[in-house]
Amino acid sequence: MNTYPLTEGWSLEAAGGQPAIDLPAGLPAEVPGSVHTDLLRAGLIPDPYLDANEAKLSWMHQMDWRYQSVLQLDPADAGERVDLVFEGIDTIGTVALEGQELGRTANMHRSYRFDVREYADGKPRRLAVTLASATAYAQAQRERLGDRPSAYHPVPFNFIRKMACSFGWDWGPDLRTAGLYKPVLVHRWKVARLAQVRPLVTVDAAGTGQIEVQVDVQRSGLQEPGELELAASILGASATVRIPAHSSQATLSLAVPQAPLWWPAGYGAQPLHELQVALGEPEGTQPLDHWARRVGFRTIELDTSEDEHGTAFLLKVNGQPVFIKGANWIPDDHLLTRITRERIERRLDQALGANLNLLRVWGGGIYESEDFYTACSERGLLVWQDFLLACAAYPEEEPFTQELAAEARENVVRLMPHPSLAIWNGGNENVWGHEDWEWKQALDGRSWGGYFAHEMLREIVAELDPTRPYCDNSPYTPHRAASELHPNHPDHGTHHQWEVWNRIDYLQYRSDIPRFCSEFGFQGPPTWRTLGDWVHNSDGGPLAQSPDPSRDPVFLVHQKADDGNAKLERGLAAHLGVPADFEHWHWATQLNQARAVRYAIEHYRSWWPRTAGAIVWQLNDCWPVTSWAAVDSEERPKPLWHALRLANAPRMLSFGERDGQLHLSLVNDHAEPWASTLSLSLQGFDGKPRHSVEQRVLVPARSVQSVSIDPALCAPGQVRNEVLVATVGQEHAVHLFAPDVELSLDPAPLRGVVRELADGYEVRVSALSLALDATLLVDRVHPEASVEQGLASLPAGAEASFVVHCPPLADPQQLLSPSVLRTANDLRAVELSHRSALAGATQR
């Protein structure tokens, strides 16, 4: 087979609608690419991520577009098939060659193949792909089939097989892209090709790796079908099989004794080995087609058994129960073709740096690129893969059922070689929405997607990829109909906790003990540098100079959550207070986000194995926005990233309540026992001891031990000025007896020194008094700066070292400036100053 890409000579033009700009004829276009990126490159539209430009591009929603190029195919040899392949079209397309329609497309999430042999004669022909407005198509389908409810009604994202968040989300812009966003290829082949290769990889009880290679072949149809030969090999094991003349399917098996096991991060190594499959003719000297992928030997099981607590949801890899330390993943840039392998690798390294072992590819985005899954497999990051249905009722009428089935079948086969892929999930919050969001009355008996979740997708996975588990939805209660037991019940299966953030304080995270929390989170703004670069005030000046920056209309363009800022401030009030100054407000909201999520994760981990996983919403951002992300769109970690790193650490201490009493949980996610001395000290903020105890502790591997606290340590004489400190080796935790707003924290608890390193600086600080959540906001000194550690809470007398990576600074002492070296103590000083000013004004 010969394959070559069609990347040159493409142009773009308007094909319908009313453009708000002057479009030149034959505008050069990139393929893969999108209309937005082509217009941006030509300087014809403003950057939609900047300020309030998103709304200036809404005219593009109603536009039709046409991509054109010249296709000149060398004459076909006798018996040679020539195919034109589109790996991804966004979305409603008509493909024509010299005015002759080859076919139509209506699904962004699948590929299309057209036989163009009759045009392979050496003559140049105009290749045109006309893309109709996705908005117009979706609205027309809604009118044809009747309305369906969704989380963002009346936006019609559920009436088209397109990235749902392309229509906007509560963290993303509404751009409604169009384009040829994946490669366009010409395939030339003879006799037969490998249409599908499905490697089912398992490991038996004896440690032998077993691979069953299931293959579908497509015959050219240009000659009488003959016998074919299929061969496969890996790690010295090989097998061949003959495919009869009138057959198109074959299976062969490979066995690898003592196969090296692939493990998730934190559990072992990730060996990958190339599986090669070749298709040929019995007497042929060259293969007709060849397929090669790296696979890993491991088994995946999902335990959903019943127990005294409800219904488990426990993932096992190679028989080993794994606590899932995960994050939800959205497309890393709304303009998909700008996402490079290098960017993905940087983001996944940040996931590993936060001690994560799983990413959930959420159902409102895309099936990610091969680069994503390959990089996950190389790093030991498990992947939970949603089918692309999210937060809506979906019509089951045609063409939607056949389109969803086609995309599911294609992507199951495409992704199944990757050992990182651990679980298939039938969609996000669709079952929950149907049962709990007043959809039933609105539907009035119309279809909503229950067939997809409960039957069709389950059957596709069982047929094509039976080595992996499938769950109907997230959240979801296994073994019971949704009408029998609430699909979001915390005691059964997966649970989404969104009462926190939306309605109740984050301390309520600990009001339940979910079996597996697959969504929870808290908002915070992007880093100061990212916000300053992308969001200006209504007059075009720096955002911080707005009279009220957090309520500036431009800032609110980048705050998509319903009532988002009010929720941020309600969440702040009881803990850190609500600063009036924007710079302090920014730090407080970021810190509160970090604290809330850390509080939840530490709780969930302390209940292992009853609670078997926590997948925070979300790891990444797709544009500059106030959101739930730990890493903003400019790849800068927020304080939340440091919270994830601490809360998911292999060994971790956490205070919490058990049966109304204060306990300390020692979480050991190492393969070895944790034997050490536990020191508990009730002390003043100045470090003066009140009472202390020591005891030996031994925490078995992969387990949690709960230690009751001596009552004398839980009875501070001065609640506002005392802290309980737990230390085990290098790990420590602090417990306060009142929220920050009631504490007498030293407003300047740290002193520090800066030392130059080869690639940056070390900032060493010592605590004169209790310092809470010491963090360096290094983006404020250099746009490329990063810091390894954050959110260090230091009892009086303790020290911490922050390693900063950045180019040389003109004044390294900036790293100690009040706007860079921050603590929660700062906010108490701000609040007290604010109160004093108010009191003075009242007296005047």
N, C-alpha and C positions, 0 to 999 in steps of 0.2 A: 504493500500500500504506500502511496505517495501522498503526502499532505503538505499543503502550503497555505499560509494565511493571506487574506486580502486586507492589507493595511494601507495601501497607497491609493492616491487619486480620489478619495472620497470628498464629496461636497454636500452642503446642507442648504435647504431652502424652505421657506414657508409653503405649506400646501393647503392651508385653510385657516380661517380665523382672522383676527385683526391684530397684527403685531403693533406694539407700542413703540417700536424703534424702526429706523431705516435699515432694512436688511439688504446687503449687497447681493447681487446674483452670484451663485456658485461659491458661497462662503466655504473655505477649506474646513474640512471636518476630520477628526481623528476617530478611528475605529480600532479597538474598542473606545467608546466615548459616549458622551451624552450631549444633548442640545445645550444644557446649561454650561458645560465645560467648554464647548466650542464657542459659544457667545462670549463667555468670560475671556477666553484666550484672545478673541478679536477685539476686546475692549468695548463691546456693544451693550453689555449690561453691567450694573454694579454688582459687587460681591454680595450675594444674598445673606451671608453670615454677618456682614458688617452693619451695625446700627439697626435702622428700621427698614433696610432694603428688601427684606423678605416680601413685604406687602407690595413693593413696587414691581414685583415680577409675577403677580397673580394673573396678569393677562396671558401668561404662558399656559395656564391651566386649560384654556379653551382652544389652544392652537393645534393644528395638524402640521406635521413636518415631513420632509422627504430627504432621505439620504440617497446619494447617487454616486456611481462609479462606473468604470468601464470594465467589463468582464470579457477577456479574450482567452478562450480555451483552445489549447493545441488539439489537433485532431485526435480522436480516440482510437486506440488500437482495437483490433478485432477482439471482441470479448471483454473490453474494458468498460467498467462502470465509472461514471463521473458524477459526483454528488456535490452539491452546494450546501454547506452546513452552517447554520447560525446557532452558536452555543447559548446565546441569550439576547432576546429582543425585548425591549421595554417600550410598549407592551402590545398595543393593538396594531398589528402590522399587516400590510399587503406587500408581498414580494413579487416583483415583475422583472422579466428580462426582455428587453426590446419591446415593451408594451404587452407582452404575454404574461398573464398572471401565473405564477408558480404555486402560490398558496397563501393562506392567511394565518396569522398568529394571534393568540389571545391569552398568552400566559408567559409572564416574565420568568417563571421558575423552571422552564424546561427548554430543551433544544429542539431544533427543527432541521430536517434533512430533505432536500429536493433533488430528484434525478434530473440532471441537465446534460446527459450524454448527447441528446439530439442537437445541442448547441455547441458541442465540441468539434468545431470545424475550422478553427483558426481565425474566424471573423470577430471583430470587436462588437460588443453589444452593450447597450445601456442597462446597467443593473440598478434598479430603484427599489427602495424600501420606504413605503409611505406609512407614517405612524399617525394614527388618528388620536384625537384627544382622549386620554384615559378617563377624564372627568365626564365627558359627553357619553362615552360608552357605558360607564358605570351607572350614570343617571338613566340612560335608556333601559338598561337591564332592570333597574329598580322599578321603573314604570311598567315594564312588561310583566314582572313577576310579583309585584307587590312589595311594599316596604318591609324591612327587617330592622330590628333595634340593634344598637351598638353603643359602645362607650362614648363615641363621638358623633352621634347622630346629629344632623342629617348627612355628614360626610359619607359618601357612598363607597368606602374602601372595601366593604364586604361584598361588592357586586363585580369584582374584577380580580383576576389572579395576578396581583401586582403587590410589591412590597407595601404592606399596610401603612407603615409609618411614613411612606412617601407623601401621604395626605396630611401629615402633621401628627404629633402626639403630645403628651404633656411634658416632653423634654425635647421635641424635635420640630424643625421647621416644616412648613407646608409648601413643597416645591413641585410635586407631581411631575417628576422627571420623565424624559423620553429619550430613547437612543438605542444604539447597537452597543450594549454595555459589556458584551463578551465577544470573543473572537469570531470572525467570519472566515471560514475555511473552504478550500476545495479538497475533496478526497477523490483520489483516482485509484481504483482497485479492480482486481480480476477474480473471477470464480466465486470467492466467498470472503467474508470478513467476520471478525469477532464483534457481534452486535452487543453482547453482554457477557461479562465474566463476573461470576459471583463466588468469591472464596469464603467458605464457611470454616472459620478457624477456631479450633477448640483444643483443650489439653485433657487427656484422659487421666484416670486415677493413678496410672503407672508413670505419669510424667511425659508421656509420648504426645508430641504435637500432632494433631490430626487436621488436615486440610482437605475438605471436599470442594473441588472446583467444578462449579456448574456453569455450563457455557451454552449460550444461544448464538448460532451463526446465521448470518443473512447471506443467501446465495444471490448472485448477480442476476440470474434469470436470462442470461445471454447465451447460455449453452446448456446442453443436456446435463443435469446434475450428476456428479460422480461422487465416489467415495472420498472422504477427507480424513486427515490424520490430525489429532490433537495431542500436544505434548505439554507437560508442566514439570517444573523443577524448583527445588528450594533446598539449601543446605545439604546438598549431596543426594537428596531423595528425588526421584523422578518417576514419571509414569506416562504412558501413552495409551491412546484409545482410538479406534477407528469409528468414524461417523458414517453410517450408511448413506447411500446416494440420495435417498429421498427424505432424509432426516435433517433437522436443523438444531438438534440439542444433543448434548453429551455431558457426562459426568466422569471425573476421574478423582482418585484419592491418593494422598501423599501422607506418609507417616515419618515423623522426625523424632527418634528416641531421645529422651532427656532434653527436650526442647528448652532453650533458654527462655525463661518467663519474662514477660513484659509486665511492669508494675506501675501503678500511679505514683506521682511525686510523693516522696516521703516514705515509700514502702519498698523501694528497690530500684533496679535499673530499668532502662527502656530499650532493650535490644530490638533492632528492626532488621529484617532480612528480606531480600528481594525474591518475590515469587514471580517466575516467568512462565508465560503461557504462549505457545506458538501454534498457529493453524497452518497446515500445509496440505499438499497432495501426496499420496503414498509414494510416488516416484519422483516428487519434486525436489529440487536442490535448494530452493530458496523458499522461506515461509511466505504464505499469502498475507498473513497478518501476525502481529506480535503485540502482546500486552505485558506490562511489568509494573508491579507495585511493591512497596515495602510493607510487610505485615509484621505483626507481633503475636506471639503465642500467649494467650491468656483466656480465662473464662470469666464471664460476667453473669451474676445471678442477682435477682431482686426478691428479697424475702418480704412477702406481704401476709405473713401468717397472723392469726389472731392470738392475743395473749391477754393477761389480766388488765392491761392498760388500753386495749383497743386493737388497732390494726397496724402492724409494723410497716415500715418502708425503709428497708435496710439493703444497701448495695454491697455485694461481695465480689471481690476480684481475686481469682485463683483460690477461692474458698475463704479468703481473709475478709472479715467485716471491715468496712472502711467508713469512718466518719467523714461525710462530705463537707468540705470547706470550700464553698463555691461562690460564684458571682454570676449574675445574669449578664449576657452579652448582647449588645445591639450592633448594627452596622457601624463601623468605626469612622465613617464619613458618610453623610447623607448623599454626597455625590460619589457613587460607588467606585467609579473607575480611578479615583485618586488613591484608593487603598492599595498600597504596595506590600509585597512580602516583607520588606524590611520594617515597615510600620507595624504589621501584624506581629512580627517577632519581638519588636520592642514592647508592644502591649502585653504579649504573653509572658515576657520576662518580668513585666511589672506584676502580672498575676502571680507568678511564682514568688516574686519578692514579697508579696503580701501573704505568703504561705497558703495560697489556694491550691486545691487539687482538682477542681472541676469548673468548667464554664458551661452555662446553659445558653444555647443559641435559641433565643426567644422567638415566638411564633409570629410576631408582627414585622420581622425583618426579612432576611433572605437565608437560603441555604448557602453557607459561606463557601469561599474558594478552596481549591485543593491546598493552597498555601496555608490556610488556617488550620485545617485538620492535620496536615503533615507536621506543622510546627507544634501542634498540641501533642501529637504522638511522640515527637522527638523529646518533649519536655515532661511527659507523664501527666499532662493535664487531661483528665477525663472530659468527655463532651456529652452533655444531655442535649439532644436534638429535638426541638419542637417541629412538628409539621406546621406549615405556615397558615395558621388560623388563630386569630387573637381578638378577644374582647368584643365579640359580635355574634349575632345569629347569621348563619350563612345559608343561602339557598341551595337546595339539593337538586333542583331541576337542571336539566341540560342547558348549556354545555358545561356547567360547573362541576358536576360529578365526574364526567369523563376527563375534564381538564385536571382536576385535583388528583384523580387516580393516576393519570399519566405522569404528572410531576412527581408524585410520591414514588411510583415505581422507578422512575429514572434516578431520583436522588437516593433512594435506598441502595440501589445497585452502585451508584457512583461513590457513596461514602462508606459502604460496608468494609472495604479493605483496611480502613484505618483502625488500629487497635484502641485509639483514644475514644472512639465512639462507644458509649456505654449504654445509652437508653434512648428509645424513641418515645416521643410524647405526642398525643393526638391534638394538642392545641392549648392555648392559654386562656383560661377563665371563661370559656364558652359554656361549659356545663354549669359552672357556678352562676354565670350570668342568666342562663335559662331558668335556673331554679330560684334565684334570689334577687334579681334585678328588675322585676315586674315586666319581664319580656313576654310571658305567656299570653297576657291579655292583648298586648300589642300585636303579637303574631296571629292571634285568632285562628289557630290551627295550621298556619303555614309552616313549611319546613324550616329548620334552624341549624342543621348540622349535626344532630344527634347520631344520624347514621354514619357520618364520617368518623366521629370519635369512637363510637361503641362497636362498630362493625367493619366498615370498609378499610380503614387504615390499620386496624388490628389484623385483619386478614392479609393485607399486603405484606406487613412485616412477618407474619407467621409463614407466608409462602416464600418470601425472598431472603429473609434474614432471621431465621429462627434461633440463632445463637445469642440474640440480644432481647432483653425484655421490652415490653411495650406497656405504657399506661395511657388511659383514655384521655386524660387532661391534667392540667395543673391549675388549681388544686383538684384533687380527686380522691374519693373514698373507694378503695378496691372492694370487690366481691358484693357490692350492694348497689341497687339502683339509686339514682340521685333522689328520687321521690321517697325512698325508704330512710335514707340517712343523709344529712346535709353534706354536700360535696366539699365543703370547706371546714369540716369538723376537725379540730386540732388533734383529737385522739385517734384519728383514722387516716392513714395514708398521708398525702401531701396537704400542706396548709399554706395559705397566704395571709400574712398579718398586715392588714392595711387600716385597721382601726387606729393603731399608732400611726402618726403623721396626720391622718385625716381628721381624727376626732378626739383621741385620748393621749395622755402624757406617755412618754417613752418608758417610764417606770412600770407601766402596765404590760410591757413585754413579758414580765415574769409572772403574769397572772395565769398563764397556761403553760403546759409542757407538751408542745407539739411533737408528733412522731417524726416529722420531717418538714421543715419550713422552707419552701421553695421560692418564696418571695416575701421580702420585708425590706424596709429601708426608710431613709430620712433625707430630706433635702439640705443642700448647702450651695452657695455660689461657687463659680470657678475661682481659680487663683487670681490674685490681684493683678498680675501682669496680663493674663488672658483677658480679664474683664476690661482693663484699661486699653488694650490694643483693639478690642472689637466692639466695645460698647461706649459710646460717648453720650453726652447729655443732649437735650433737645435743641440746643443752640450749636451743637457740633464741637463743643469744648470738652475737656476732661470730665468724666462722669462724676468724680469726687467733688467737682465745683458746682454741681447742680444744687439748687436750694434743698432738695430732698432726694438724694440719688436713688434710694431703694424704691421710690415711687415715681421716678422720672419715666415718662412714656416710652423712651427708648429702652431703658432697663427692663421695663415690663414686657417688651417684645421678646426679651430673652428670659422670661419667667413664664413658662407655659402652663404651670399647674394651676388648677382652679383654686382661687383664693390663696395662692402660694405664699405670698409674703406675710399675710395674716397668720397662716399656719406656722411659718417660721417663727414669728414673734410670739405667738401663743406657746410654742414649744420652748422658747427662750425664757419666758417670764419667770417660771417657777424655779429655774436652775441658775442661769447666769445673769438674769435681768435683760432689759432691752436697751442697749446703748442708743443715745440720740445721734452721736457722731458716726458717720458712715464707715470710716476706717475701722472703728471698734465694732460696729454692727457686723461688718464683713467677717472679722475674726471670730466674733461670738457665734454667728450662724454656722461658720465652718466647724468650729469646735463643738457646738451642740450636735451637729450632724455626726461627727466622729464619736462623741460620747454615746449617743443614742444607739448607734449600730454596734459599738463595742459592748455595750451593756447587754444587748440582745444575744450576740454571739457567745459571750462568756456564759450566759445563762443556758443557752442551748447545749454548749459543749459540756457543761457541768452535769447534764442529765444523760450523757452517753451511757449505755446504748439505747435507752428508752427513746431519746431523741437522736436520730441517726444522720442528721445533716441540716445545714443552713446555707441557703443560696441568697446572698444579699442582692437587692436591686440597687445599683447596677455597677459594673466595673468601669465602663467607658462612656464617653459622650461623642456625638456625631457633629456637633457644632458648638459654639460658645454659648453656654446657657446655665442658669441656675437649675440644678438637677440633683438626682440621687447618686450621681457617679462618684467614684473614688479617684478617677483620672480624668482631667478635663480634655477638651478637644484639641488643645495644643500639647497634649501628652504630659502635662504637668500634674504630678500627684497632689491631691488635696489632703488636708489633715486626715480625712477618712481613710486614705490609703495606709497611713501609719497606724490607724486604729485597727484595720484589718490585719496588718502585719503582727500587731501585738495580740489581738484576740485569737488569731489562728496559729500562734506560735506552737511549736511541737510540745513545749512544756509551758504551762500557764497556771497562774494562781488567780482565783476569783472568789470574792466574798459574795454570799447570798444567804437567803433564809431557807431553812428546812424546818417544817413544823413550828413556825413562828419564832425560831431561834436562829441567831447568827451562826453561819457555818463558813468554812473555807473549803473550796474545792481545789484539789490538786489534779490537774489534767495532764496525763502523760501519753503523748501520741508517738513515743519512740518505741522501737522494737525491743528495748532493754528496760528493765525495771529502773525506777527512780528512787534511789536510796540516799537520804540526806537528813539534815537537821532542820526542822521548822522552828523559826524564831518568831514570836508574836510580841509586839511591844505597843502598849498604850502610852503615847507621849504627847507633850505639848507641841504646838507648831514650832516652838523654838528648839525642839529636840530633847527637852528635859523629860526623862522617863517617869511615868506614873506607876506602871506595872508591866512586867514582862514574864514570859515563860518560854521554855524550849522543850522540844520533844523530837524523837527520831520518827521519821516517816519512811515508808516503803510503798511505793505505788507501782503495781505490776505494769508490764508493757501493755500499751493500747488500752488503758483503763483510766478511771477516775476514782479518786478517794476523797470522801467528804470528812472533814475534821470539825468536831464541835468546838466552840470557842468558850474558854473559861469565862463565866459570868463576870468576874472582876475586870476582864478586859472590855466588857461591853457596857460599863457604867462610868462614862467620863464625868469628871467633876465640872468641867466647863465645855459644854457641847460646841461652843463657837470657836474653841481654841485647841481642841485635842483631836488626835488621829490615831487609828489603829494600823500598824504596819506589820505585814507578814513578809518574811524572807525565807526562801529555800534556795541555797546556792546563789546563782546569778539572778534568780527570778524574785520579783517582789510585787506586792499589791498594797494599796492603801484603802482604808475604809473610813469615810467621814460620817459623822453622826447628824449632819444637817446639810441642806443644799448650800451651794456657794453663796447665794444671796443672804444667808444668815451667818456666814463665817467671818471671822476677823482675820483675814488673810493679809500678810505683809504685801504691800503693793510693789515692792522691789526686792524680791527674795533671792536673786541670783547675782553672782559676780562671775565674770568670765575672762578668758584669755584666748587669743587667736594665734594659731601656729601654722605656718605655711607648709604645705605638702607638695609632692611632685605634681599632682593634678588638681590641686585645690587647697583646702584649709581644714584644720581641725579646730573646732570651737569647744573648749572645755569649760564647763560651768560647775560651780559649787553652790549649794543651797545654804543661805544664811538662816532661812526659815522654810517651812513647808512650801514647796513650789509645785503647783499643779499644772500638768500638761505642757511642760516646756517644749517649745517647737520653734524651729527656724523657718521663717517664710522667705526662703532664699531667692525665689523669683523676683523679689523686690530689689535685689542687688545685681542680678544678671539674668537675662532671659534664658540662658542655657544652664543655669545652676540647678543642682539637685542635692538632696541631703539624704543620708542613709537612715536616719533615725528621727523620730518625732514623738510627741505626746509623752515625754518622760516626766513622771511625777516623782519628785525628790524630797524625802524627809530632810529636815535640817541636818547638815553635815555630809549629806550624800553628794556625789559627783556624777556627771554624765559627760560623755564625749560625743560630739556631733561631727561627722565627717562630711564635708561639703565638696562636691565635685564641680568645678567651674574654671573658666579661664582666669588669668591673673586679674585682680581687682586693684584699682587705683588706691583705694583705701580699704584694706581688709577689716578695719574696725567697724565698718558698716554692719558687719555680721552681728555686732553686739548692740546695734541701735534699737530703740524701743519699737520701731515699726517692723523689725526683722525678728529679734528674739522676743517671742511672746509667751505668756503664761496665762492661765485662767485668773491668776492674781491680778493681772492688769485690769481685768474687767470689773473686779471689786473696787479698785481704785477709781475707775471711771464712774461707776455707779455712785460711790460716796461723794465724789466731786460734783456730780450732777445734782445729788440731793442737797448738798451744801449750797450750790448756786440757787436752787429753787427756794430753799429756806431764806436765803438772803434777799431774794426778790420779793418774797412774801412780806418780810419785815419792812422793806422799803415802801 
